[in-house]
């Protein structure tokens, strides 16, 4: 059975994941808008750093799944 602390940790990780992915969508949209205007340099400048957000999102996802599978908080 999952403890209350584990549930809170999973919830916090999923909320942080949601926020990171929402930010990533905004960044990708801004990049797309720039490229549609022919502003390739601006588009690439906008998207730089997206890899870091996606890596952080993947780490949060993995922690949430691990906590669920183990049934205990760190």
Steps between C-alpha positions, in 0.01 A plus 500: 500500500624849417564731791367853522855635471556301181175629353603857579844446345348350185250785478775761540711336230209480260409866559861605437498281187178666382648845548822413316310351207266802486808725484645277228182538292520878532865496398429276200209725397718811518766321297243398240366854473850636445577243231171575324611865482829393342695579814705183520767640734231621739329161481817310586588748773154450646520122501850476647466369851189298421707184529573581863129546577420170329775319691363642825150391400623148428672486838180607677303239307748229594492596869119499508491154340773369731315628807182334380675170434689499829207625705718714723638853503876564492 
